[in-house]
Amino acid sequence: MKRRSLAVLAAMFIGLAAVSIAEAQTNYPTKPVRVVVPFAVGGPTDLVARVIAQKLSEYLGQQFIVENRAGAGGNVGADLVSKAAPDGYTLLMATVSTHATNPLLYKNIPFDPITGFTPIGQVGVTPIALAVHPSLPAKDLKELVALLKANPGKYTYGSSGLGSILHLCGESFKLTLGVDLTHVPYRGSAPMMNDLVAGQISLALDGMPTLFPQAQSNAIRVLATGTQVRARQLPDVPTVAELGYPGFDCYTWNAIFGPPKLPEPIVKKLNETIQRALDDPATFKKLQELGSDPTPKQTPEMLAAFVKAELAKWTPVAKATGVQLD
């Protein structure tokens, strides 16, 4: 009888615990949520995260607080979220670097981009474009390719750092178009763009937040955009694919992930709220002003498939660079 009573009590406790967990998931969030940005304050990912965090706070009735944890190209912040409790109170604003390129370049990356996270929802894609200094004697992509092939290794391209997405875009450009360029890495897009404007480097592939203002002022000449469709900011500029190189497709992106084993009800609520934010015209416009093209109607399953496709896409480019980061 005593054993039977204990078994009944144990079952009751388990049942109560299950009900408590279910209620916590249904009522989520009941306290502030931190959104980890694995890069410095003021960068493109940080700005996008703050726009989305504000709307999540508004819609879900709790503060979504952006926390910047920069380091190791985004790996520090991503690792923090990967190891967090799967309760929905620690999220990651991820990028192509954290989930597609870093895992291919770092020798000892502390997380798995697939199994180490729960996909929640994509937020937006930032087009990357090819720009040259106005003094370069090439008025379009065809002339640029001819110039580069006639002078292998003479001209330089800048990137935001060794192993960065802009570095890999540059290497993809070289491979796809069959040209030889010398890589000049910088500590971020801003100093790289400063040197392109000053004529210290010949050309660069860069995202719209940094590139577009300089293009508007004619400080640089944009020859092509890197995505498969024309960039909204530069509708008259053709894509590299349009100009005869369909294999070239370069952009960066932002998406929200949670730790592994995040409960499905929490994932569903967050995804639906992100979609609601992206459907808001004011939010959509803000993201566009930051250079990001919002991607509404993206399910967690679509994000999971997207990450796998991105890893497959960048694997041969990463191998071609020969870069191994610590």
Beta strands, then each sheet from edge to edge (+ up, - down):
strand 1: 33-37
strand 2: 64-68
strand 3: 90-95
strand 4: 118-132
strand 5: 156-159
strand 6: 182-185
strand 7: 203-207
strand 8: 221-225
strand 9: 251-258
strand 10: 293-294
sheet 1: 2+ 1+ 3+ 9- 4+ 7- 5- 6-
sheet 2: 2+ 1+ 3+ 9- 4+ 8-
sheet 3: 2+ 1+ 3+ 9- 4+ 10-
end
